[in-house]
Amino acid sequence: MEEFTVTMYEGGKQFACRKDQSVFSAMIRAAGPVTHGCCGGGCGVCKMKIVSGAYEAFKPMSAAHISGEDKKGGVVLICCVQPRSDLVIARV
């Protein structure tokens, strides 16, 4: 399975994420316990900005947490996206 590198903008920590895996589940696997809520796109706790790289949303993100403006600016719920290239992500 194809795998990409995800880099945290703050601090440069990196972890691997498979193409068929959510960025959030890869982060949990790599870093151990990570603060999160629902893991289903409804709580907004995993809201982050994709600084660079390609991704695909594999399920809808809650409009209560991600606006159209957010989407245009690369802000996503990382529990709802999968990488399509190496990514750099940042907290918002």
Phi and psi restraints in degrees (range 20) as a CNS / XPLOR table:
assign (resid 1 and name C) (resid 2 and name N)
       (resid 2 and name CA) (resid 2 and name C) 1.0 -66.1 20.0 2
assign (resid 2 and name N) (resid 2 and name CA)
       (resid 2 and name C) (resid 3 and name N) 1.0 140.0 20.0 2
assign (resid 2 and name C) (resid 3 and name N)
       (resid 3 and name CA) (resid 3 and name C) 1.0 -132.5 20.0 2
assign (resid 3 and name N) (resid 3 and name CA)
       (resid 3 and name C) (resid 4 and name N) 1.0 142.7 20.0 2
assign (resid 3 and name C) (resid 4 and name N)
       (resid 4 and name CA) (resid 4 and name C) 1.0 -123.9 20.0 2
assign (resid 4 and name N) (resid 4 and name CA)
       (resid 4 and name C) (resid 5 and name N) 1.0 161.8 20.0 2
assign (resid 4 and name C) (resid 5 and name N)
       (resid 5 and name CA) (resid 5 and name C) 1.0 -99.9 20.0 2
assign (resid 5 and name N) (resid 5 and name CA)
       (resid 5 and name C) (resid 6 and name N) 1.0 130.0 20.0 2
assign (resid 5 and name C) (resid 6 and name N)
       (resid 6 and name CA) (resid 6 and name C) 1.0 -110.0 20.0 2
assign (resid 6 and name N) (resid 6 and name CA)
       (resid 6 and name C) (resid 7 and name N) 1.0 128.8 20.0 2
assign (resid 6 and name C) (resid 7 and name N)
       (resid 7 and name CA) (resid 7 and name C) 1.0 -116.5 20.0 2
assign (resid 7 and name N) (resid 7 and name CA)
       (resid 7 and name C) (resid 8 and name N) 1.0 131.7 20.0 2
assign (resid 7 and name C) (resid 8 and name N)
       (resid 8 and name CA) (resid 8 and name C) 1.0 -77.8 20.0 2
assign (resid 8 and name N) (resid 8 and name CA)
       (resid 8 and name C) (resid 9 and name N) 1.0 125.5 20.0 2
assign (resid 8 and name C) (resid 9 and name N)
       (resid 9 and name CA) (resid 9 and name C) 1.0 -56.6 20.0 2
assign (resid 9 and name N) (resid 9 and name CA)
       (resid 9 and name C) (resid 10 and name N) 1.0 -44.1 20.0 2
assign (resid 9 and name C) (resid 10 and name N)
       (resid 10 and name CA) (resid 10 and name C) 1.0 -84.6 20.0 2
assign (resid 10 and name N) (resid 10 and name CA)
       (resid 10 and name C) (resid 11 and name N) 1.0 112.2 20.0 2
assign (resid 10 and name C) (resid 11 and name N)
       (resid 11 and name CA) (resid 11 and name C) 1.0 92.8 20.0 2
assign (resid 11 and name N) (resid 11 and name CA)
       (resid 11 and name C) (resid 12 and name N) 1.0 -18.8 20.0 2
assign (resid 11 and name C) (resid 12 and name N)
       (resid 12 and name CA) (resid 12 and name C) 1.0 75.8 20.0 2
assign (resid 12 and name N) (resid 12 and name CA)
       (resid 12 and name C) (resid 13 and name N) 1.0 10.1 20.0 2
assign (resid 12 and name C) (resid 13 and name N)
       (resid 13 and name CA) (resid 13 and name C) 1.0 -60.6 20.0 2
assign (resid 13 and name N) (resid 13 and name CA)
       (resid 13 and name C) (resid 14 and name N) 1.0 138.4 20.0 2
assign (resid 13 and name C) (resid 14 and name N)
       (resid 14 and name CA) (resid 14 and name C) 1.0 -122.4 20.0 2
assign (resid 14 and name N) (resid 14 and name CA)
       (resid 14 and name C) (resid 15 and name N) 1.0 151.6 20.0 2
assign (resid 14 and name C) (resid 15 and name N)
       (resid 15 and name CA) (resid 15 and name C) 1.0 -150.1 20.0 2
assign (resid 15 and name N) (resid 15 and name CA)
       (resid 15 and name C) (resid 16 and name N) 1.0 157.0 20.0 2
assign (resid 15 and name C) (resid 16 and name N)
       (resid 16 and name CA) (resid 16 and name C) 1.0 -88.2 20.0 2
assign (resid 16 and name N) (resid 16 and name CA)
       (resid 16 and name C) (resid 17 and name N) 1.0 145.8 20.0 2
assign (resid 16 and name C) (resid 17 and name N)
       (resid 17 and name CA) (resid 17 and name C) 1.0 -140.6 20.0 2
assign (resid 17 and name N) (resid 17 and name CA)
       (resid 17 and name C) (resid 18 and name N) 1.0 124.8 20.0 2
assign (resid 17 and name C) (resid 18 and name N)
       (resid 18 and name CA) (resid 18 and name C) 1.0 -71.4 20.0 2
assign (resid 18 and name N) (resid 18 and name CA)
       (resid 18 and name C) (resid 19 and name N) 1.0 155.1 20.0 2
assign (resid 18 and name C) (resid 19 and name N)
       (resid 19 and name CA) (resid 19 and name C) 1.0 -60.6 20.0 2
assign (resid 19 and name N) (resid 19 and name CA)
       (resid 19 and name C) (resid 20 and name N) 1.0 -29.5 20.0 2
assign (resid 19 and name C) (resid 20 and name N)
       (resid 20 and name CA) (resid 20 and name C) 1.0 -97.5 20.0 2
assign (resid 20 and name N) (resid 20 and name CA)
       (resid 20 and name C) (resid 21 and name N) 1.0 14.8 20.0 2
assign (resid 20 and name C) (resid 21 and name N)
       (resid 21 and name CA) (resid 21 and name C) 1.0 -119.2 20.0 2
assign (resid 21 and name N) (resid 21 and name CA)
       (resid 21 and name C) (resid 22 and name N) 1.0 146.2 20.0 2
assign (resid 21 and name C) (resid 22 and name N)
       (resid 22 and name CA) (resid 22 and name C) 1.0 -72.0 20.0 2
assign (resid 22 and name N) (resid 22 and name CA)
       (resid 22 and name C) (resid 23 and name N) 1.0 148.3 20.0 2
assign (resid 22 and name C) (resid 23 and name N)
       (resid 23 and name CA) (resid 23 and name C) 1.0 -58.9 20.0 2
assign (resid 23 and name N) (resid 23 and name CA)
       (resid 23 and name C) (resid 24 and name N) 1.0 -37.6 20.0 2
assign (resid 23 and name C) (resid 24 and name N)
       (resid 24 and name CA) (resid 24 and name C) 1.0 -65.5 20.0 2
assign (resid 24 and name N) (resid 24 and name CA)
       (resid 24 and name C) (resid 25 and name N) 1.0 -43.5 20.0 2
assign (resid 24 and name C) (resid 25 and name N)
       (resid 25 and name CA) (resid 25 and name C) 1.0 -66.2 20.0 2
assign (resid 25 and name N) (resid 25 and name CA)
       (resid 25 and name C) (resid 26 and name N) 1.0 -34.6 20.0 2
assign (resid 25 and name C) (resid 26 and name N)
       (resid 26 and name CA) (resid 26 and name C) 1.0 -66.3 20.0 2
assign (resid 26 and name N) (resid 26 and name CA)
       (resid 26 and name C) (resid 27 and name N) 1.0 -38.6 20.0 2
assign (resid 26 and name C) (resid 27 and name N)
       (resid 27 and name CA) (resid 27 and name C) 1.0 -63.4 20.0 2
assign (resid 27 and name N) (resid 27 and name CA)
       (resid 27 and name C) (resid 28 and name N) 1.0 -43.8 20.0 2
assign (resid 27 and name C) (resid 28 and name N)
       (resid 28 and name CA) (resid 28 and name C) 1.0 -61.7 20.0 2
assign (resid 28 and name N) (resid 28 and name CA)
       (resid 28 and name C) (resid 29 and name N) 1.0 -45.3 20.0 2
assign (resid 28 and name C) (resid 29 and name N)
       (resid 29 and name CA) (resid 29 and name C) 1.0 -61.5 20.0 2
assign (resid 29 and name N) (resid 29 and name CA)
       (resid 29 and name C) (resid 30 and name N) 1.0 -40.3 20.0 2
assign (resid 29 and name C) (resid 30 and name N)
       (resid 30 and name CA) (resid 30 and name C) 1.0 -79.3 20.0 2
assign (resid 30 and name N) (resid 30 and name CA)
       (resid 30 and name C) (resid 31 and name N) 1.0 -38.5 20.0 2
assign (resid 30 and name C) (resid 31 and name N)
       (resid 31 and name CA) (resid 31 and name C) 1.0 -104.0 20.0 2
assign (resid 31 and name N) (resid 31 and name CA)
       (resid 31 and name C) (resid 32 and name N) 1.0 -3.9 20.0 2
assign (resid 31 and name C) (resid 32 and name N)
       (resid 32 and name CA) (resid 32 and name C) 1.0 80.7 20.0 2
assign (resid 32 and name N) (resid 32 and name CA)
       (resid 32 and name C) (resid 33 and name N) 1.0 -152.1 20.0 2
assign (resid 32 and name C) (resid 33 and name N)
       (resid 33 and name CA) (resid 33 and name C) 1.0 -58.4 20.0 2
assign (resid 33 and name N) (resid 33 and name CA)
       (resid 33 and name C) (resid 34 and name N) 1.0 127.4 20.0 2
assign (resid 33 and name C) (resid 34 and name N)
       (resid 34 and name CA) (resid 34 and name C) 1.0 -127.9 20.0 2
assign (resid 34 and name N) (resid 34 and name CA)
       (resid 34 and name C) (resid 35 and name N) 1.0 137.1 20.0 2
assign (resid 34 and name C) (resid 35 and name N)
       (resid 35 and name CA) (resid 35 and name C) 1.0 -58.8 20.0 2
assign (resid 35 and name N) (resid 35 and name CA)
       (resid 35 and name C) (resid 36 and name N) 1.0 126.8 20.0 2
assign (resid 35 and name C) (resid 36 and name N)
       (resid 36 and name CA) (resid 36 and name C) 1.0 -156.3 20.0 2
assign (resid 36 and name N) (resid 36 and name CA)
       (resid 36 and name C) (resid 37 and name N) 1.0 167.2 20.0 2
assign (resid 36 and name C) (resid 37 and name N)
       (resid 37 and name CA) (resid 37 and name C) 1.0 -114.3 20.0 2
assign (resid 37 and name N) (resid 37 and name CA)
       (resid 37 and name C) (resid 38 and name N) 1.0 -100.9 20.0 2
assign (resid 37 and name C) (resid 38 and name N)
       (resid 38 and name CA) (resid 38 and name C) 1.0 -84.4 20.0 2
assign (resid 38 and name N) (resid 38 and name CA)
       (resid 38 and name C) (resid 39 and name N) 1.0 -26.8 20.0 2
assign (resid 38 and name C) (resid 39 and name N)
       (resid 39 and name CA) (resid 39 and name C) 1.0 65.1 20.0 2
assign (resid 39 and name N) (resid 39 and name CA)
       (resid 39 and name C) (resid 40 and name N) 1.0 14.8 20.0 2
assign (resid 39 and name C) (resid 40 and name N)
       (resid 40 and name CA) (resid 40 and name C) 1.0 -123.4 20.0 2
assign (resid 40 and name N) (resid 40 and name CA)
       (resid 40 and name C) (resid 41 and name N) 1.0 7.4 20.0 2
assign (resid 40 and name C) (resid 41 and name N)
       (resid 41 and name CA) (resid 41 and name C) 1.0 93.5 20.0 2
assign (resid 41 and name N) (resid 41 and name CA)
       (resid 41 and name C) (resid 42 and name N) 1.0 5.8 20.0 2
assign (resid 41 and name C) (resid 42 and name N)
       (resid 42 and name CA) (resid 42 and name C) 1.0 -106.5 20.0 2
assign (resid 42 and name N) (resid 42 and name CA)
       (resid 42 and name C) (resid 43 and name N) 1.0 -20.8 20.0 2
assign (resid 42 and name C) (resid 43 and name N)
       (resid 43 and name CA) (resid 43 and name C) 1.0 -92.2 20.0 2
assign (resid 43 and name N) (resid 43 and name CA)
       (resid 43 and name C) (resid 44 and name N) 1.0 -28.7 20.0 2
assign (resid 43 and name C) (resid 44 and name N)
       (resid 44 and name CA) (resid 44 and name C) 1.0 85.6 20.0 2
assign (resid 44 and name N) (resid 44 and name CA)
       (resid 44 and name C) (resid 45 and name N) 1.0 -1.1 20.0 2
assign (resid 44 and name C) (resid 45 and name N)
       (resid 45 and name CA) (resid 45 and name C) 1.0 -64.3 20.0 2
assign (resid 45 and name N) (resid 45 and name CA)
       (resid 45 and name C) (resid 46 and name N) 1.0 -31.6 20.0 2
assign (resid 45 and name C) (resid 46 and name N)
       (resid 46 and name CA) (resid 46 and name C) 1.0 -94.3 20.0 2
assign (resid 46 and name N) (resid 46 and name CA)
       (resid 46 and name C) (resid 47 and name N) 1.0 25.5 20.0 2
assign (resid 46 and name C) (resid 47 and name N)
       (resid 47 and name CA) (resid 47 and name C) 1.0 -66.9 20.0 2
assign (resid 47 and name N) (resid 47 and name CA)
       (resid 47 and name C) (resid 48 and name N) 1.0 121.6 20.0 2
assign (resid 47 and name C) (resid 48 and name N)
       (resid 48 and name CA) (resid 48 and name C) 1.0 -143.6 20.0 2
assign (resid 48 and name N) (resid 48 and name CA)
       (resid 48 and name C) (resid 49 and name N) 1.0 165.2 20.0 2
assign (resid 48 and name C) (resid 49 and name N)
       (resid 49 and name CA) (resid 49 and name C) 1.0 -104.1 20.0 2
assign (resid 49 and name N) (resid 49 and name CA)
       (resid 49 and name C) (resid 50 and name N) 1.0 132.9 20.0 2
assign (resid 49 and name C) (resid 50 and name N)
       (resid 50 and name CA) (resid 50 and name C) 1.0 -85.1 20.0 2
assign (resid 50 and name N) (resid 50 and name CA)
       (resid 50 and name C) (resid 51 and name N) 1.0 107.1 20.0 2
assign (resid 50 and name C) (resid 51 and name N)
       (resid 51 and name CA) (resid 51 and name C) 1.0 -74.9 20.0 2
assign (resid 51 and name N) (resid 51 and name CA)
       (resid 51 and name C) (resid 52 and name N) 1.0 -41.5 20.0 2
assign (resid 51 and name C) (resid 52 and name N)
       (resid 52 and name CA) (resid 52 and name C) 1.0 -154.3 20.0 2
assign (resid 52 and name N) (resid 52 and name CA)
       (resid 52 and name C) (resid 53 and name N) 1.0 154.4 20.0 2
assign (resid 52 and name C) (resid 53 and name N)
       (resid 53 and name CA) (resid 53 and name C) 1.0 109.2 20.0 2
assign (resid 53 and name N) (resid 53 and name CA)
       (resid 53 and name C) (resid 54 and name N) 1.0 169.5 20.0 2
assign (resid 53 and name C) (resid 54 and name N)
       (resid 54 and name CA) (resid 54 and name C) 1.0 -106.6 20.0 2
assign (resid 54 and name N) (resid 54 and name CA)
       (resid 54 and name C) (resid 55 and name N) 1.0 144.2 20.0 2
assign (resid 54 and name C) (resid 55 and name N)
       (resid 55 and name CA) (resid 55 and name C) 1.0 -147.9 20.0 2
assign (resid 55 and name N) (resid 55 and name CA)
       (resid 55 and name C) (resid 56 and name N) 1.0 167.3 20.0 2
assign (resid 55 and name C) (resid 56 and name N)
       (resid 56 and name CA) (resid 56 and name C) 1.0 -134.9 20.0 2
assign (resid 56 and name N) (resid 56 and name CA)
       (resid 56 and name C) (resid 57 and name N) 1.0 132.3 20.0 2
assign (resid 56 and name C) (resid 57 and name N)
       (resid 57 and name CA) (resid 57 and name C) 1.0 -79.4 20.0 2
assign (resid 57 and name N) (resid 57 and name CA)
       (resid 57 and name C) (resid 58 and name N) 1.0 120.6 20.0 2
assign (resid 57 and name C) (resid 58 and name N)
       (resid 58 and name CA) (resid 58 and name C) 1.0 -97.9 20.0 2
assign (resid 58 and name N) (resid 58 and name CA)
       (resid 58 and name C) (resid 59 and name N) 1.0 -4.9 20.0 2
assign (resid 58 and name C) (resid 59 and name N)
       (resid 59 and name CA) (resid 59 and name C) 1.0 -153.3 20.0 2
assign (resid 59 and name N) (resid 59 and name CA)
       (resid 59 and name C) (resid 60 and name N) 1.0 159.4 20.0 2
assign (resid 59 and name C) (resid 60 and name N)
       (resid 60 and name CA) (resid 60 and name C) 1.0 -64.4 20.0 2
assign (resid 60 and name N) (resid 60 and name CA)
       (resid 60 and name C) (resid 61 and name N) 1.0 144.7 20.0 2
assign (resid 60 and name C) (resid 61 and name N)
       (resid 61 and name CA) (resid 61 and name C) 1.0 -99.9 20.0 2
assign (resid 61 and name N) (resid 61 and name CA)
       (resid 61 and name C) (resid 62 and name N) 1.0 140.4 20.0 2
assign (resid 61 and name C) (resid 62 and name N)
       (resid 62 and name CA) (resid 62 and name C) 1.0 -59.0 20.0 2
assign (resid 62 and name N) (resid 62 and name CA)
       (resid 62 and name C) (resid 63 and name N) 1.0 125.5 20.0 2
assign (resid 62 and name C) (resid 63 and name N)
       (resid 63 and name CA) (resid 63 and name C) 1.0 -66.3 20.0 2
assign (resid 63 and name N) (resid 63 and name CA)
       (resid 63 and name C) (resid 64 and name N) 1.0 -18.3 20.0 2
assign (resid 63 and name C) (resid 64 and name N)
       (resid 64 and name CA) (resid 64 and name C) 1.0 -69.8 20.0 2
assign (resid 64 and name N) (resid 64 and name CA)
       (resid 64 and name C) (resid 65 and name N) 1.0 -20.6 20.0 2
assign (resid 64 and name C) (resid 65 and name N)
       (resid 65 and name CA) (resid 65 and name C) 1.0 -117.3 20.0 2
assign (resid 65 and name N) (resid 65 and name CA)
       (resid 65 and name C) (resid 66 and name N) 1.0 -25.0 20.0 2
assign (resid 65 and name C) (resid 66 and name N)
       (resid 66 and name CA) (resid 66 and name C) 1.0 -126.3 20.0 2
assign (resid 66 and name N) (resid 66 and name CA)
       (resid 66 and name C) (resid 67 and name N) 1.0 111.0 20.0 2
assign (resid 66 and name C) (resid 67 and name N)
       (resid 67 and name CA) (resid 67 and name C) 1.0 -85.6 20.0 2
assign (resid 67 and name N) (resid 67 and name CA)
       (resid 67 and name C) (resid 68 and name N) 1.0 170.9 20.0 2
assign (resid 67 and name C) (resid 68 and name N)
       (resid 68 and name CA) (resid 68 and name C) 1.0 -60.1 20.0 2
assign (resid 68 and name N) (resid 68 and name CA)
       (resid 68 and name C) (resid 69 and name N) 1.0 -37.5 20.0 2
assign (resid 68 and name C) (resid 69 and name N)
       (resid 69 and name CA) (resid 69 and name C) 1.0 -64.8 20.0 2
assign (resid 69 and name N) (resid 69 and name CA)
       (resid 69 and name C) (resid 70 and name N) 1.0 -41.5 20.0 2
assign (resid 69 and name C) (resid 70 and name N)
       (resid 70 and name CA) (resid 70 and name C) 1.0 -57.7 20.0 2
assign (resid 70 and name N) (resid 70 and name CA)
       (resid 70 and name C) (resid 71 and name N) 1.0 -50.0 20.0 2
assign (resid 70 and name C) (resid 71 and name N)
       (resid 71 and name CA) (resid 71 and name C) 1.0 -56.6 20.0 2
assign (resid 71 and name N) (resid 71 and name CA)
       (resid 71 and name C) (resid 72 and name N) 1.0 -44.0 20.0 2
assign (resid 71 and name C) (resid 72 and name N)
       (resid 72 and name CA) (resid 72 and name C) 1.0 -62.0 20.0 2
assign (resid 72 and name N) (resid 72 and name CA)
       (resid 72 and name C) (resid 73 and name N) 1.0 -31.4 20.0 2
assign (resid 72 and name C) (resid 73 and name N)
       (resid 73 and name CA) (resid 73 and name C) 1.0 -89.8 20.0 2
assign (resid 73 and name N) (resid 73 and name CA)
       (resid 73 and name C) (resid 74 and name N) 1.0 5.5 20.0 2
assign (resid 73 and name C) (resid 74 and name N)
       (resid 74 and name CA) (resid 74 and name C) 1.0 82.9 20.0 2
assign (resid 74 and name N) (resid 74 and name CA)
       (resid 74 and name C) (resid 75 and name N) 1.0 13.7 20.0 2
assign (resid 74 and name C) (resid 75 and name N)
       (resid 75 and name CA) (resid 75 and name C) 1.0 -88.0 20.0 2
assign (resid 75 and name N) (resid 75 and name CA)
       (resid 75 and name C) (resid 76 and name N) 1.0 128.8 20.0 2
assign (resid 75 and name C) (resid 76 and name N)
       (resid 76 and name CA) (resid 76 and name C) 1.0 -140.2 20.0 2
assign (resid 76 and name N) (resid 76 and name CA)
       (resid 76 and name C) (resid 77 and name N) 1.0 169.7 20.0 2
assign (resid 76 and name C) (resid 77 and name N)
       (resid 77 and name CA) (resid 77 and name C) 1.0 -95.9 20.0 2
assign (resid 77 and name N) (resid 77 and name CA)
       (resid 77 and name C) (resid 78 and name N) 1.0 115.1 20.0 2
assign (resid 77 and name C) (resid 78 and name N)
       (resid 78 and name CA) (resid 78 and name C) 1.0 -70.6 20.0 2
assign (resid 78 and name N) (resid 78 and name CA)
       (resid 78 and name C) (resid 79 and name N) 1.0 -8.9 20.0 2
assign (resid 78 and name C) (resid 79 and name N)
       (resid 79 and name CA) (resid 79 and name C) 1.0 -76.3 20.0 2
assign (resid 79 and name N) (resid 79 and name CA)
       (resid 79 and name C) (resid 80 and name N) 1.0 -10.7 20.0 2
assign (resid 79 and name C) (resid 80 and name N)
       (resid 80 and name CA) (resid 80 and name C) 1.0 -110.5 20.0 2
assign (resid 80 and name N) (resid 80 and name CA)
       (resid 80 and name C) (resid 81 and name N) 1.0 2.5 20.0 2
assign (resid 80 and name C) (resid 81 and name N)
       (resid 81 and name CA) (resid 81 and name C) 1.0 -124.6 20.0 2
assign (resid 81 and name N) (resid 81 and name CA)
       (resid 81 and name C) (resid 82 and name N) 1.0 150.2 20.0 2
assign (resid 81 and name C) (resid 82 and name N)
       (resid 82 and name CA) (resid 82 and name C) 1.0 -121.6 20.0 2
assign (resid 82 and name N) (resid 82 and name CA)
       (resid 82 and name C) (resid 83 and name N) 1.0 145.5 20.0 2
assign (resid 82 and name C) (resid 83 and name N)
       (resid 83 and name CA) (resid 83 and name C) 1.0 -73.9 20.0 2
assign (resid 83 and name N) (resid 83 and name CA)
       (resid 83 and name C) (resid 84 and name N) 1.0 149.0 20.0 2
assign (resid 83 and name C) (resid 84 and name N)
       (resid 84 and name CA) (resid 84 and name C) 1.0 -122.4 20.0 2
assign (resid 84 and name N) (resid 84 and name CA)
       (resid 84 and name C) (resid 85 and name N) 1.0 0.4 20.0 2
assign (resid 84 and name C) (resid 85 and name N)
       (resid 85 and name CA) (resid 85 and name C) 1.0 -162.9 20.0 2
assign (resid 85 and name N) (resid 85 and name CA)
       (resid 85 and name C) (resid 86 and name N) 1.0 179.7 20.0 2
assign (resid 85 and name C) (resid 86 and name N)
       (resid 86 and name CA) (resid 86 and name C) 1.0 -60.8 20.0 2
assign (resid 86 and name N) (resid 86 and name CA)
       (resid 86 and name C) (resid 87 and name N) 1.0 145.6 20.0 2
assign (resid 86 and name C) (resid 87 and name N)
       (resid 87 and name CA) (resid 87 and name C) 1.0 -125.6 20.0 2
assign (resid 87 and name N) (resid 87 and name CA)
       (resid 87 and name C) (resid 88 and name N) 1.0 151.7 20.0 2
assign (resid 87 and name C) (resid 88 and name N)
       (resid 88 and name CA) (resid 88 and name C) 1.0 -119.6 20.0 2
assign (resid 88 and name N) (resid 88 and name CA)
       (resid 88 and name C) (resid 89 and name N) 1.0 126.1 20.0 2
assign (resid 88 and name C) (resid 89 and name N)
       (resid 89 and name CA) (resid 89 and name C) 1.0 -123.2 20.0 2
assign (resid 89 and name N) (resid 89 and name CA)
       (resid 89 and name C) (resid 90 and name N) 1.0 154.1 20.0 2
assign (resid 89 and name C) (resid 90 and name N)
       (resid 90 and name CA) (resid 90 and name C) 1.0 -140.1 20.0 2
assign (resid 90 and name N) (resid 90 and name CA)
       (resid 90 and name C) (resid 91 and name N) 1.0 149.4 20.0 2
assign (resid 90 and name C) (resid 91 and name N)
       (resid 91 and name CA) (resid 91 and name C) 1.0 -70.2 20.0 2
assign (resid 91 and name N) (resid 91 and name CA)
       (resid 91 and name C) (resid 92 and name N) 1.0 148.6 20.0 2
